[in-house]
Amino acid sequence: MGATEKLRQMISASVRAYLDGEDTGGQRRRILVDYLNSTPLTARAGFGEVNGLGDGLWAWFGTDLGIAQQLLRDPAPDERTLQVKALAYKQVLSLLLAQRRPSHYLIQDRAALERLANSHLRVLAQAGVIDERLRDAALSLTLKFREEAPQPQAASFVEQKATNAIRARLLSMLGVPSLYQLDRTDLTVQTTLDAATQQRVVEVLGKLNDPDFARQMGLTGERLLDSKNNDLSKIVYSFTLYERGSDANYLRVQADNLDQPLDINEGAKLDLGSTAKLRTLTTYLEIIAELHARYAHLPREFLTDVGEEASDNLTRWAVEWLSGTQNRSLQAMLDAAMERRYSASPGEAFFTGGGVHTFVNFNKDDNGRILTLQESLRNSVNLPFIRLMRDIVQFYMAEGGDDSADILQNPDHPARQAYLARFADREGSDFINRFYTSYRKRTPDQALDLLASRTRPVPHRLAVIFRTVRPKAGMAEFGRFMRARLPDAKLSDADLASLYSKYGPDRFSLNDLGYLARVHPLELWLVGYLQTNPDAKRQEVLDASIRERQESYTWLFKKGQAAQNTRIRIGLEEEAFRRITEQWRKVGYPFETLIPSFATAIGSSADRPAALAELVGIILNDGVRQPMVRVKSLHFAEGTPYEAKVGLGPLEGRRVLRPEVCATLRRALMDVAQNGTAKRVWGSFKDGSGQILPVGGKTGTGDHRLDRYGPGGVLIESRAVNRTATFVFYVGDRFFGTMTAFVHGPEADHYRFTSALPAQLLKSLAPALQPLIDPPGNTRTAETGKVPTGL
């Protein structure tokens, strides 16, 4: 009777929890919660895994948990109510029993489950747990399983966006390989999210596809939305807000209205336009600070020598300014650096990114102006930042191991060959990758046919292709190939023999073979390699082509100095951008590489909203990069012998910018909000006394397009990929974040909004954010904030 008694007690406790709600010492409640939330009840096709009593009742019987609880709790005054109550009781009992072998009882042998439930009904009645009326009513009923699987409950990714972001972060924190396993971990998580503010922001974002609500929020008008012609449901809005603490930055809000798992704050690579000017300006000011550290202590006569030897504009300006000022403090030099002037003229062509490019300003009225960097940032003018990036690149080129000017001017400089070899290897690898993509899924015969079709059908060209690709093939195979492709040429056996001999293996260099066949020499080599290695992987092909990549560029080593210098400049620019990338990544840039082009200054290298927010957090924190915290504590296996609590340990920041640089950037960003492209936001946030909280930020508009050009540089097609508008900001001395609007796909062509849209939305969200930013009494701190949400 021992095992039977234990089972009777378990069932009695859990069923009585339904019947009368008793919870002595919490024991029955824990049993109930365990069954409700975690009892595995196998999986059902079309529904998925079934866990817990509530899902089990709904998935297997179509019974709502709330209704079942009500039936089991209340008395049965009549026979009909008794029958319904008995059915609910039997269903609950059968699921409690099925958890022993759920797949067997719920799928394979339901008759066995019926017999098991009936036998336990008799035991329960005999033990006095249920009365005979309920027993008899339940015995008279047969379990009827739901025929069709119910539709899984639709999940709102909008409402769960912040929760899902935390869950994704937990995967790396805990080393758990999948969300499936995470969901089966007995874990309670306390996050830093502010639940009330999160909910208010989600509610606002969720209603922005309503034209009336969008108008109410001030989102329609010039450079905003056209409520008549724009489909507002296509616009994704994303918002993130952090609070700066003494040792970390705490995530308070992370929300968007994209009803998909993707989080565009942290998971997308977006063209965020002129927000890149903030990163460019940060790099520039750090260079000025470095030049100050090098030269501010030198006497004027030494500075003159440095200026005469300098080959870049920034070094020349720095020594000139230091020579002519009485106040050599770093802050004075940074202030002067912000007043340096650049032309906004779009009339100049720039050699960058491997070619000649021109750029335009958003506002044509700026074209004839010469602007300070402060003015250029305030009004987000493109051309001054293109020229600023050129100065930065020249600075890093001059900082290299060899004098770049000497490399370009001296044809015998030993570094020239190394740069040309690197160029050949890089560009050759690009061609190999492109050709491999075209041929990798083709059979040897298909690859040969495709290659032959790429040139005009002339006997000597086809002969070169065949003899290069299949050097061991005999005359018979060669003849069949030639006659099949030249049916009207009437090639005699003697003609074929001559062609076969003349263009045999090792008769010409790889470059000459490409010239004779009028195809790229590396394409010839690749098709030949794949004839004998049809399953070769991309990296294997790249490794095997090292010598051929250099050989195919022997013409470059024989070219004149001007042609070589073009390639060397490309290499020098790439090296400079590797240095710039290091500086950007130091302040939170999320990607491994930058596009080596001056256009990076205006957004061509893309970014992420969350990474931009981190940069502003560094600026707000006087140059110290603090941990970005989302999780405050973890509580494992509560109420079990394995219970464990884990909290935040000591948090340390790392200085990545000078305080003076950050002070300069804060003033520049505040100027953008007071007088520039984000001035509509100024005055939206106030403290408890009604005083305006200072706001600073940088706007950016990205219009990502795929352009196709024809001969002579004529634009044939321009196709929209997406449109973005971003405002990265700080409010007061504690809060910072980003607001982004995003439209993906060809529909982006129909939208004309700019960064005015996210700036206006932040202004309209101010009432929802105000209780967090300046709560009543102003007693809140970043570390002891409102109780965060938990998982």
TITIDO-971833 format. One line per 3 residues: number of its first residue (from 0); their letters; for each residue x, y negated, z of C-alpha. Coordinates in steps of 0.5 Angstrom, whole numbers, always signed. Layout:
N
NUM	a	X Y Z; ... .
END
This chain:
791
0	mga	+0 +0 +0; +6 -5 +1; +7 -7 -7 .
3	tek	-1 -7 -8; -1 -11 -2; +4 -16 -4 .
6	lrq	+1 -17 -11; -6 -18 -7; -3 -23 -3 .
9	mis	+0 -27 -9; -6 -27 -13; -11 -28 -7 .
12	asv	-6 -35 -6; -6 -37 -13; -14 -36 -14 .
15	ray	-16 -39 -8; -12 -45 -10; -17 -46 -15 .
18	ldg	-23 -44 -11; -22 -48 -5; -16 -53 -6 .
21	edt	-13 -51 +0; -5 -52 +1; -3 -50 +7 .
24	ggq	+4 -52 +8; +5 -53 +0; +6 -46 -1 .
27	rrr	+0 -45 -5; +1 -51 -9; +8 -49 -11 .
30	ilv	+5 -42 -13; +0 -46 -17; +5 -51 -20 .
33	dyl	+9 -45 -22; +4 -42 -26; +1 -48 -29 .
36	nst	+8 -50 -31; +13 -45 -33; +9 -38 -33 .
39	plt	+12 -35 -40; +6 -32 -44; +9 -30 -50 .
42	ara	+8 -34 -57; +2 -34 -62; +3 -35 -69 .
45	gfg	+1 -42 -71; +2 -45 -64; +8 -43 -62 .
48	evn	+11 -41 -55; +6 -41 -49; +8 -43 -43 .
51	glg	+4 -44 -36; -3 -42 -35; -6 -49 -38 .
54	dgl	-3 -47 -45; -5 -40 -44; -12 -41 -43 .
57	waw	-13 -45 -49; -8 -41 -53; -11 -34 -52 .
60	fgt	-18 -36 -50; -20 -43 -52; -22 -45 -45 .
63	dlg	-20 -52 -42; -16 -52 -36; -20 -57 -33 .
66	iaq	-27 -54 -34; -24 -47 -31; -22 -51 -25 .
69	qll	-28 -54 -24; -32 -47 -25; -28 -43 -20 .
72	rdp	-28 -49 -15; -36 -50 -15; -41 -45 -12 .
75	apd	-45 -41 -17; -53 -43 -16; -56 -39 -21 .
78	ert	-54 -32 -26; -52 -36 -32; -47 -40 -28 .
81	lqv	-44 -34 -25; -43 -31 -31; -39 -37 -34 .
84	kal	-35 -37 -27; -34 -30 -28; -31 -30 -35 .
87	ayk	-26 -36 -32; -24 -32 -26; -23 -26 -31 .
90	qvl	-19 -30 -36; -14 -33 -30; -13 -26 -27 .
93	sll	-11 -23 -34; -6 -28 -35; -3 -28 -28 .
96	laq	-3 -20 -29; +0 -21 -37; +6 -25 -34 .
99	rrp	+9 -18 -33; +9 -16 -40; +6 -22 -44 .
102	shy	+7 -19 -51; +5 -12 -49; -1 -14 -46 .
105	liq	-3 -21 -50; -2 -18 -57; +0 -11 -57 .
108	dra	-5 -7 -53; -11 -12 -50; -15 -6 -48 .
111	ale	-9 -4 -43; -10 -11 -40; -18 -11 -40 .
114	rla	-17 -4 -36; -11 -8 -31; -16 -14 -30 .
117	nsh	-22 -9 -28; -18 -5 -23; -15 -11 -20 .
120	lrv	-22 -14 -19; -24 -8 -15; -18 -9 -11 .
123	laq	-20 -16 -10; -27 -15 -8; -25 -9 -3 .
126	agv	-20 -14 +0; -25 -19 +1; -22 -24 -3 .
129	ide	-28 -24 -8; -35 -22 -7; -39 -17 -10 .
132	rlr	-43 -21 -14; -37 -24 -18; -34 -18 -18 .
135	daa	-40 -14 -22; -41 -20 -26; -33 -20 -28 .
138	lsl	-33 -13 -30; -39 -13 -34; -36 -18 -39 .
141	tlk	-30 -16 -44; -24 -21 -45; -25 -24 -52 .
144	fre	-19 -27 -55; -19 -33 -59; -19 -31 -66 .
147	eap	-15 -37 -70; -9 -40 -66; -11 -47 -64 .
150	qpq	-8 -53 -67; -2 -56 -63; -3 -62 -59 .
153	aas	+0 -68 -63; +6 -71 -60; +6 -79 -60 .
156	fve	+14 -80 -62; +12 -87 -61; +10 -86 -53 .
159	qka	+16 -81 -52; +21 -85 -56; +25 -87 -49 .
162	tna	+24 -80 -46; +27 -76 -52; +33 -81 -52 .
165	ira	+34 -79 -45; +33 -72 -47; +38 -72 -53 .
168	rll	+43 -75 -48; +42 -70 -43; +44 -65 -48 .
171	sml	+51 -68 -49; +52 -69 -41; +50 -62 -39 .
174	gvp	+53 -58 -45; +46 -55 -47; +46 -53 -54 .
177	sly	+39 -54 -55; +32 -58 -53; +29 -51 -52 .
180	qld	+34 -49 -47; +34 -56 -44; +26 -55 -43 .
183	rtd	+27 -49 -39; +32 -52 -34; +29 -53 -27 .
186	ltv	+31 -61 -27; +28 -67 -25; +32 -74 -28 .
189	qtt	+31 -81 -26; +33 -86 -31; +34 -93 -31 .
192	lda	+28 -95 -36; +23 -100 -33; +17 -96 -34 .
195	atq	+12 -102 -33; +16 -106 -38; +17 -100 -43 .
198	qrv	+10 -99 -43; +8 -106 -45; +13 -106 -50 .
201	vev	+10 -100 -53; +3 -102 -53; +5 -109 -57 .
204	lgk	+9 -105 -62; +4 -100 -63; -1 -105 -65 .
207	lnd	+3 -109 -70; +1 -106 -76; -6 -109 -75 .
210	pdf	-6 -116 -79; -10 -119 -74; -6 -118 -68 .
213	arq	+1 -119 -73; -2 -126 -74; -4 -127 -67 .
216	mgl	+4 -125 -65; +6 -131 -70; +9 -126 -75 .
219	tge	+6 -128 -81; +8 -134 -86; +14 -136 -89 .
222	rll	+20 -131 -88; +16 -127 -84; +10 -123 -86 .
225	dsk	+5 -123 -92; -1 -120 -89; -5 -120 -95 .
228	nnd	+0 -117 -100; +5 -113 -95; +3 -106 -92 .
231	lsk	+4 -107 -85; +4 -100 -83; +11 -99 -87 .
234	ivy	+15 -103 -82; +18 -100 -77; +20 -104 -71 .
237	sft	+25 -102 -66; +27 -106 -59; +32 -104 -54 .
240	lye	+34 -108 -48; +40 -107 -43; +41 -110 -36 .
243	rgs	+48 -112 -34; +50 -109 -27; +56 -110 -23 .
246	dan	+59 -104 -26; +55 -101 -31; +50 -104 -36 .
249	ylr	+43 -100 -35; +38 -99 -41; +31 -102 -39 .
252	vqa	+27 -101 -45; +28 -97 -51; +22 -97 -56 .
255	dnl	+20 -97 -63; +14 -96 -67; +16 -90 -72 .
258	dqp	+12 -84 -70; +18 -79 -72; +23 -76 -68 .
261	ldi	+29 -81 -71; +31 -86 -66; +33 -92 -71 .
264	neg	+37 -96 -65; +42 -90 -64; +41 -85 -70 .
267	akl	+41 -89 -76; +46 -93 -80; +43 -99 -83 .
270	dlg	+45 -105 -87; +44 -111 -81; +47 -116 -86 .
273	sta	+50 -122 -82; +50 -119 -75; +57 -117 -78 .
276	klr	+59 -124 -78; +59 -124 -70; +64 -118 -71 .
279	tlt	+68 -122 -76; +68 -128 -71; +70 -124 -65 .
282	tyl	+76 -121 -69; +78 -128 -71; +78 -131 -64 .
285	eii	+82 -125 -62; +87 -126 -67; +88 -133 -65 .
288	ael	+89 -131 -58; +94 -126 -60; +98 -132 -64 .
291	har	+97 -136 -58; +100 -131 -53; +106 -131 -58 .
294	yah	+107 -138 -60; +104 -143 -55; +111 -142 -50 .
297	lpr	+115 -144 -56; +118 -151 -57; +116 -155 -63 .
300	efl	+123 -154 -67; +122 -146 -66; +115 -147 -69 .
303	tdv	+117 -150 -75; +121 -144 -77; +115 -139 -76 .
306	gee	+111 -143 -80; +116 -144 -86; +117 -136 -85 .
309	asd	+109 -134 -84; +106 -131 -91; +98 -132 -88 .
312	nlt	+94 -138 -87; +92 -136 -79; +99 -136 -77 .
315	rwa	+101 -142 -81; +95 -146 -78; +96 -143 -71 .
318	vew	+104 -146 -71; +101 -152 -74; +96 -154 -69 .
321	lsg	+101 -152 -63; +106 -157 -66; +101 -162 -66 .
324	tqn	+97 -162 -59; +99 -164 -52; +94 -159 -49 .
327	rsl	+96 -152 -51; +91 -148 -47; +88 -142 -50 .
330	qam	+81 -145 -49; +83 -151 -53; +86 -147 -58 .
333	lda	+80 -143 -59; +75 -149 -59; +80 -152 -65 .
336	ame	+79 -145 -68; +72 -146 -68; +72 -152 -72 .
339	rry	+77 -150 -78; +73 -151 -84; +72 -146 -90 .
342	sas	+69 -148 -97; +62 -145 -98; +62 -145 -105 .
345	pge	+60 -139 -109; +65 -141 -115; +71 -137 -113 .
348	aff	+72 -129 -115; +75 -125 -110; +79 -119 -111 .
351	tgg	+77 -114 -106; +75 -107 -105; +78 -105 -111 .
354	gvh	+75 -110 -116; +73 -117 -117; +67 -119 -114 .
357	tfv	+63 -126 -113; +58 -127 -107; +52 -132 -106 .
360	nfn	+49 -136 -100; +42 -135 -98; +41 -142 -98 .
363	kdd	+43 -145 -105; +44 -152 -101; +50 -150 -97 .
366	ngr	+54 -148 -104; +57 -155 -104; +59 -156 -97 .
369	ilt	+65 -155 -93; +63 -152 -86; +66 -151 -79 .
372	lqe	+66 -144 -77; +61 -146 -72; +57 -149 -77 .
375	slr	+57 -143 -81; +55 -138 -76; +50 -143 -73 .
378	nsv	+46 -143 -80; +49 -136 -82; +53 -138 -89 .
381	nlp	+56 -133 -93; +62 -136 -96; +66 -138 -90 .
384	fir	+66 -132 -87; +68 -128 -94; +74 -133 -94 .
387	lmr	+75 -132 -86; +75 -124 -87; +80 -126 -93 .
390	div	+85 -129 -88; +84 -124 -83; +86 -119 -88 .
393	qfy	+92 -123 -90; +94 -123 -83; +94 -116 -82 .
396	mae	+97 -115 -89; +103 -119 -86; +103 -115 -80 .
399	ggd	+105 -109 -83; +111 -105 -83; +114 -108 -89 .
402	dsa	+113 -115 -92; +107 -115 -97; +109 -121 -101 .
405	dil	+116 -118 -102; +113 -111 -104; +109 -115 -109 .
408	qnp	+114 -119 -112; +120 -114 -111; +120 -109 -117 .
411	dhp	+125 -105 -113; +122 -105 -106; +122 -98 -104 .
414	arq	+115 -98 -101; +112 -99 -108; +113 -92 -110 .
417	ayl	+110 -90 -103; +104 -94 -104; +103 -92 -112 .
420	arf	+103 -85 -109; +98 -86 -104; +93 -89 -109 .
423	adr	+94 -84 -114; +93 -79 -109; +87 -82 -106 .
426	egs	+84 -84 -113; +85 -77 -116; +82 -74 -110 .
429	dfi	+76 -78 -111; +76 -75 -118; +77 -68 -116 .
432	nrf	+71 -69 -111; +66 -72 -117; +68 -66 -122 .
435	yts	+67 -61 -116; +60 -63 -115; +59 -62 -122 .
438	yrk	+62 -55 -123; +62 -52 -117; +55 -48 -118 .
441	rtp	+56 -46 -125; +59 -39 -128; +66 -40 -131 .
444	dqa	+62 -39 -138; +57 -45 -136; +63 -49 -134 .
447	ldl	+67 -48 -140; +61 -50 -144; +59 -56 -140 .
450	las	+67 -59 -141; +66 -58 -148; +60 -62 -149 .
453	rtr	+63 -68 -146; +68 -69 -152; +66 -70 -159 .
456	pvp	+66 -63 -163; +73 -64 -166; +78 -58 -168 .
459	hrl	+84 -60 -164; +80 -63 -158; +76 -56 -157 .
462	avi	+82 -53 -158; +86 -56 -152; +80 -55 -148 .
465	frt	+80 -48 -149; +87 -47 -149; +88 -51 -142 .
468	vrp	+82 -48 -139; +83 -40 -141; +91 -40 -143 .
471	kag	+91 -32 -142; +85 -31 -147; +87 -28 -154 .
474	mae	+86 -30 -161; +79 -27 -162; +76 -30 -156 .
477	fgr	+79 -37 -158; +76 -36 -165; +69 -34 -163 .
480	fmr	+69 -40 -158; +71 -45 -164; +67 -42 -169 .
483	arl	+61 -42 -165; +62 -50 -163; +64 -52 -170 .
486	pda	+59 -48 -175; +60 -52 -181; +68 -53 -180 .
489	kls	+69 -47 -184; +76 -45 -180; +80 -40 -183 .
492	dad	+84 -35 -179; +90 -39 -181; +87 -45 -178 .
495	las	+85 -42 -172; +92 -39 -171; +95 -46 -172 .
498	lys	+91 -49 -167; +92 -43 -162; +99 -44 -163 .
501	kyg	+100 -52 -163; +96 -53 -157; +98 -47 -152 .
504	pdr	+100 -47 -145; +106 -51 -143; +106 -55 -150 .
507	fsl	+104 -62 -147; +103 -65 -140; +97 -65 -136 .
510	ndl	+96 -73 -138; +97 -71 -145; +92 -66 -145 .
513	gyl	+87 -70 -142; +89 -76 -148; +88 -71 -153 .
516	arv	+82 -68 -151; +79 -74 -149; +77 -72 -142 .
519	hpl	+80 -74 -135; +86 -69 -134; +84 -67 -127 .
522	elw	+77 -65 -130; +81 -61 -135; +85 -58 -129 .
525	lvg	+79 -57 -124; +75 -53 -130; +81 -49 -131 .
528	ylq	+82 -47 -123; +75 -45 -122; +76 -40 -128 .
531	tnp	+80 -36 -124; +77 -38 -117; +70 -39 -118 .
534	dak	+68 -39 -111; +73 -44 -108; +71 -49 -103 .
537	rqe	+72 -56 -104; +78 -57 -99; +81 -51 -102 .
540	vld	+81 -55 -109; +84 -61 -106; +89 -57 -103 .
543	asi	+91 -54 -109; +91 -60 -114; +96 -64 -110 .
546	rer	+101 -64 -115; +96 -65 -121; +94 -71 -118 .
549	qes	+100 -74 -118; +102 -72 -125; +95 -75 -128 .
552	ytw	+98 -82 -125; +105 -82 -128; +102 -87 -133 .
555	lfk	+102 -92 -127; +109 -91 -125; +111 -93 -132 .
558	kgq	+106 -99 -132; +109 -106 -131; +109 -110 -125 .
561	aaq	+102 -113 -125; +98 -107 -126; +102 -103 -120 .
564	ntr	+101 -110 -116; +94 -109 -117; +94 -102 -114 .
567	iri	+99 -104 -109; +94 -109 -106; +88 -104 -106 .
570	gle	+93 -100 -101; +95 -106 -97; +88 -108 -96 .
573	eea	+86 -101 -94; +91 -101 -89; +89 -108 -86 .
576	frr	+82 -105 -86; +84 -100 -82; +87 -105 -77 .
579	ite	+81 -108 -77; +77 -102 -76; +81 -101 -69 .
582	qwr	+79 -107 -67; +72 -107 -68; +71 -100 -65 .
585	kvg	+74 -102 -59; +68 -107 -58; +63 -101 -60 .
588	ypf	+63 -101 -67; +60 -94 -68; +63 -91 -75 .
591	etl	+70 -88 -76; +71 -93 -82; +70 -100 -85 .
594	ips	+69 -101 -93; +75 -104 -95; +72 -110 -98 .
597	fat	+71 -118 -96; +64 -116 -96; +64 -112 -89 .
600	aig	+64 -119 -86; +57 -120 -89; +54 -113 -87 .
603	ssa	+57 -108 -93; +60 -103 -88; +53 -102 -84 .
606	drp	+52 -102 -76; +47 -99 -71; +43 -104 -67 .
609	aal	+45 -100 -60; +52 -102 -62; +51 -109 -63 .
612	ael	+47 -109 -57; +54 -106 -53; +58 -112 -57 .
615	vgi	+54 -117 -54; +54 -114 -47; +62 -114 -47 .
618	iln	+61 -122 -49; +56 -123 -43; +61 -119 -39 .
621	dgv	+67 -123 -40; +70 -118 -44; +70 -112 -40 .
624	rqp	+66 -106 -44; +62 -103 -38; +59 -96 -39 .
627	mvr	+52 -96 -42; +48 -92 -37; +41 -89 -38 .
630	vks	+41 -83 -33; +42 -85 -25; +41 -78 -22 .
633	lhf	+40 -71 -24; +36 -66 -19; +36 -59 -20 .
636	aeg	+32 -53 -18; +28 -57 -12; +26 -53 -7 .
639	tpy	+30 -47 -9; +37 -44 -6; +40 -47 -12 .
642	eak	+38 -54 -11; +43 -59 -12; +43 -67 -13 .
645	vgl	+48 -70 -18; +48 -78 -18; +53 -83 -21 .
648	gpl	+60 -83 -19; +65 -89 -19; +64 -93 -26 .
651	egr	+70 -97 -29; +70 -102 -34; +75 -103 -39 .
654	rvl	+78 -110 -41; +77 -110 -49; +77 -118 -50 .
657	rpe	+80 -124 -47; +75 -128 -42; +76 -134 -46 .
660	vca	+74 -131 -53; +68 -129 -50; +66 -136 -47 .
663	tlr	+67 -138 -54; +63 -133 -57; +57 -134 -52 .
666	ral	+57 -142 -53; +57 -140 -61; +51 -135 -60 .
669	mdv	+47 -140 -56; +48 -145 -61; +45 -141 -66 .
672	aqn	+39 -140 -61; +39 -147 -60; +40 -150 -67 .
675	gta	+41 -145 -72; +37 -139 -75; +34 -137 -68 .
678	krv	+32 -143 -65; +25 -141 -65; +27 -136 -59 .
681	wgs	+29 -142 -55; +25 -144 -49; +21 -137 -49 .
684	fkd	+24 -135 -43; +24 -138 -36; +26 -137 -29 .
687	gsg	+22 -138 -23; +22 -145 -22; +20 -146 -30 .
690	qil	+27 -148 -32; +29 -145 -39; +34 -139 -39 .
693	pvg	+39 -140 -44; +39 -135 -50; +44 -133 -55 .
696	gkt	+44 -129 -61; +46 -127 -68; +41 -126 -74 .
699	gtg	+42 -122 -80; +38 -120 -86; +40 -113 -90 .
702	dhr	+37 -112 -97; +40 -106 -99; +40 -104 -106 .
705	ldr	+42 -99 -111; +45 -103 -117; +47 -100 -124 .
708	ygp	+51 -104 -129; +52 -103 -136; +58 -105 -141 .
711	ggv	+60 -112 -140; +58 -112 -132; +50 -113 -135 .
714	lie	+45 -111 -129; +41 -106 -132; +37 -104 -126 .
717	sra	+36 -106 -119; +33 -101 -114; +31 -103 -107 .
720	vnr	+33 -98 -102; +31 -101 -95; +30 -108 -92 .
723	tat	+32 -110 -85; +32 -116 -81; +36 -116 -74 .
726	fvf	+37 -121 -68; +42 -119 -63; +41 -123 -57 .
729	yvg	+42 -124 -49; +38 -128 -44; +41 -131 -38 .
732	drf	+47 -128 -35; +44 -121 -34; +40 -118 -40 .
735	fgt	+42 -117 -47; +39 -112 -53; +37 -112 -60 .
738	mta	+30 -113 -64; +30 -110 -71; +25 -110 -77 .
741	fvh	+26 -104 -82; +22 -102 -89; +25 -96 -92 .
744	gpe	+24 -94 -99; +22 -97 -106; +17 -101 -102 .
747	adh	+22 -105 -99; +22 -109 -106; +15 -112 -104 .
750	yrf	+17 -115 -97; +21 -122 -96; +22 -122 -89 .
753	tsa	+28 -125 -86; +31 -125 -79; +26 -130 -77 .
756	lpa	+21 -124 -76; +25 -120 -70; +27 -127 -67 .
759	qll	+19 -129 -67; +17 -122 -65; +22 -123 -59 .
762	ksl	+19 -130 -57; +12 -126 -58; +14 -121 -53 .
765	apa	+17 -125 -48; +11 -125 -43; +11 -117 -43 .
768	lqp	+19 -118 -41; +18 -124 -36; +16 -119 -30 .
771	lid	+23 -115 -31; +27 -121 -33; +25 -126 -27 .
774	ppg	+21 -122 -23; +17 -125 -17; +21 -127 -12 .
777	ntr	+27 -126 -16; +30 -121 -11; +31 -115 -16 .
780	tae	+38 -113 -18; +41 -108 -23; +42 -103 -19 .
783	tgk	+36 -103 -14; +31 -104 -19; +24 -102 -20 .
786	vpt	+23 -94 -19; +25 -92 -26; +21 -86 -30 .
789	gl	+23 -79 -29; +23 -73 -33 .
END
